[in-house]
């Protein structure tokens, strides 16, 4: 399971166009161990601490994307994620991920990052486990997407 991935500069710029830049003035919990992240998080400044059973297992810095795979697949994370004070993140929520996935370039980039067989767009928030294990082949149109 992918918990975080280092992005190339080109990938960081691409995702920055879709997400919202948020500054966290205080240390804040992004998601809890055993919970599904509410978004993907691209670190711009500061760091995110990843904890398992209350112990720090990693400190992730700028240029890393985390939570996106678990968010997309609606899978609980085995880790808790805490952003440090004054951290800046690009938040890639449902609408941002939907837009990214509606662009051929976005799909190529996601496959490049996560692997073609490890990423598909799950646009139904209430998919059951059987459907998520066997994703349908989908085609996307970019007619309503201004960034494609």
C-alpha positions in Angstrom: 0.0 0.0 0.0 1.3 3.5 -0.9 1.3 5.9 2.0 3.2 8.8 0.3 5.1 9.4 -2.9 7.7 12.0 -3.9 6.6 14.0 -6.9 8.7 15.5 -9.6 8.6 19.3 -10.0 6.4 19.0 -13.1 3.9 16.8 -11.2 3.8 19.2 -8.3 3.0 22.1 -10.5 0.3 20.1 -12.3 -1.5 19.2 -9.1 -1.0 22.8 -7.6 -3.3 24.1 -10.4 -6.2 21.9 -9.2 -6.0 22.0 -5.4 -6.3 24.7 -2.8 -3.3 26.0 -0.9 -4.0 25.9 2.8 -1.7 27.1 5.6 -2.0 25.4 9.0 -1.0 27.9 11.7 -1.1 25.1 14.4 -0.2 21.5 14.4 -3.3 19.7 13.1 -4.4 16.1 12.5 -5.2 15.5 8.9 -6.6 12.0 9.4 -6.6 9.3 12.0 -5.2 5.8 11.9 -7.9 3.5 10.6 -9.8 6.3 8.9 -10.1 7.2 5.2 -8.4 10.5 4.3 -10.8 13.2 3.1 -8.4 14.3 0.4 -4.9 13.9 -1.1 -2.3 16.2 0.4 0.7 17.7 -1.4 3.2 19.2 1.0 4.4 22.7 -0.1 6.1 23.8 3.1 6.7 22.2 6.5 6.2 18.5 7.1 3.7 15.8 8.0 4.3 13.3 10.7 3.1 9.8 10.1 2.3 7.8 13.2 1.4 4.2 13.9 0.0 3.4 17.4 1.2 6.7 18.6 4.8 6.3 17.4 6.3 8.4 14.6 7.2 6.1 11.7 8.1 8.8 9.1 8.4 12.6 8.7 7.4 13.6 5.1 8.6 16.9 3.6 7.8 19.2 0.7 7.1 17.7 -2.7 5.4 14.6 -1.3 1.8 13.6 -2.0 0.0 11.5 0.6 -3.4 10.2 1.3 -4.5 10.3 -2.4 -4.5 6.5 -3.0 -6.4 5.8 0.2 -8.8 8.7 -0.5 -9.5 7.5 -4.0 -10.1 3.8 -3.0 -11.9 4.7 0.2 -9.4 2.6 2.1 -8.6 3.3 5.8 -5.1 4.5 6.3 -2.9 2.4 8.7 -1.3 5.6 9.8 -2.3 8.9 11.5 -1.1 12.0 9.6 -0.3 15.3 11.5 0.8 18.5 9.7 3.3 20.6 11.6 2.6 24.2 12.6 2.9 26.7 9.7 2.8 23.8 7.2 1.4 24.6 3.8 -0.5 21.9 1.8 -2.3 21.7 -1.5 -5.5 19.9 -0.7 -6.8 17.7 -3.5 -10.4 16.9 -2.6 -13.1 15.1 -4.5 -13.7 17.9 -7.0 -10.0 18.4 -7.7 -9.4 14.7 -8.2 -12.5 14.4 -10.5 -11.1 17.3 -12.6 -7.6 15.8 -12.7 -9.1 12.4 -13.8 -11.2 14.0 -16.5 -8.0 15.1 -18.4 -6.0 12.6 -20.4 -2.8 14.3 -19.0 -4.1 13.9 -15.5 -4.8 10.2 -16.0 -1.3 9.7 -17.5 0.3 11.5 -14.5 -1.7 9.5 -11.9 -0.7 6.2 -13.7 2.9 7.4 -13.8 2.9 8.1 -10.1 0.8 5.2 -8.8 1.1 2.6 -11.6 -1.6 1.9 -14.2 -3.0 -1.0 -12.3 -2.9 0.7 -8.9 -5.0 3.8 -9.9 -8.4 4.2 -11.3 -11.0 6.8 -10.7 -13.7 5.8 -8.3 -16.3 8.5 -8.8 -19.0 6.8 -6.8 -18.6 7.5 -3.2 -20.7 4.5 -2.2 -19.0 1.7 -4.2 -19.0 -1.6 -2.5 -15.8 -3.6 -1.9 -16.5 -6.0 -4.9 -16.9 -3.1 -7.3 -13.8 -1.4 -6.0 -11.7 -4.6 -6.4 -12.8 -4.9 -10.0 -13.0 -1.4 -11.4 -14.9 -0.8 -14.6 -13.2 0.5 -17.7 -14.2 4.1 -18.0 -13.7 6.8 -20.6 -13.7 10.4 -19.6 -14.6 13.6 -21.4 -13.0 16.9 -20.7 -15.7 19.0 -22.2 -16.6 20.7 -18.8 -13.0 20.9 -17.6 -11.4 24.3 -18.0 -7.8 23.1 -17.1 -7.4 20.4 -19.7 
